[in-house]
Amino acid sequence: MTGGKLTTHVLDTATGRPAAGLSIALYRVSGNSHKKLKTLVTNSDGRCDAPLLAGSEFKIGTYELVFFAGDYLRAQGTALPDPLFLDQIPIRFGMADAAHYHVPLLLSPYGYSTYRGS
């Protein structure tokens, strides 16, 4: 099915700025199987330069975004414990129809939240 798209963005709520340079991996999930589709890095606005999935790449199903928060936080020079409280943040979600799915991440060293945005 085509016509839908998937986007994301990451905001660093500890600094009040977009999380630039944060790596994100996108997986398609089927049962216990994960197939990595791509890895992206956020731009200066905390967004990816293009949709993660769009057009013929978009398919209904279950997906997982893995946000590499630990790498980002270390690169910011944030004082962090060892081991990190949050290192990799997986968010598994389903896309049931060909619509715009926006899955943002609000991030700090000790917490995060997400929602279906617009």
WOZIGI-V376876 format. One record per backbone hydrogen bond with DSSP energy under -1.0 kcal/mol. NH is the residue of the N-H (numbers start at 1). CO is the residue of the C=O. E is the energy in kcal/mol with one decimal. If there is no record, write none. Layout:
((NH | CO | E) (NH | CO | E))
This chain:
((5 | 99 | -2.0) (6 | 53 | -2.5) (7 | 101 | -2.5) (10 | 46 | -2.4) (11 | 105 | -2.5) (12 | 17 | -3.1) (13 | 11 | -1.0) (13 | 107 | -2.5) (16 | 12 | -2.0) (17 | 12 | -1.3) (19 | 10 | -2.5) (20 | 18 | -1.4) (21 | 42 | -1.9) (24 | 40 | -2.9) (25 | 66 | -2.3) (26 | 38 | -2.9) (27 | 64 | -2.7) (28 | 35 | -2.5) (29 | 62 | -2.9) (30 | 33 | -2.5) (33 | 30 | -2.2) (35 | 28 | -2.7) (37 | 26 | -3.2) (38 | 26 | -1.3) (40 | 24 | -3.0) (42 | 22 | -2.1) (43 | 47 | -3.8) (46 | 43 | -2.2) (52 | 6 | -2.4) (53 | 6 | -1.1) (57 | 54 | -1.9) (58 | 55 | -1.1) (61 | 95 | -1.9) (63 | 93 | -3.0) (64 | 27 | -2.3) (65 | 91 | -2.4) (66 | 25 | -2.7) (67 | 89 | -2.7) (68 | 23 | -2.6) (69 | 67 | -1.9) (70 | 87 | -2.7) (72 | 68 | -1.6) (73 | 69 | -3.1) (74 | 70 | -2.7) (75 | 71 | -2.1) (76 | 72 | -1.2) (77 | 74 | -1.6) (78 | 73 | -1.8) (89 | 67 | -2.7) (91 | 65 | -2.8) (93 | 63 | -2.4) (95 | 61 | -2.9) (99 | 97 | -2.0) (101 | 5 | -3.1) (103 | 7 | -2.6) (105 | 9 | -2.5) (106 | 113 | -2.7) (107 | 11 | -3.1) (108 | 111 | -2.0) (113 | 106 | -1.7) (117 | 102 | -3.0))
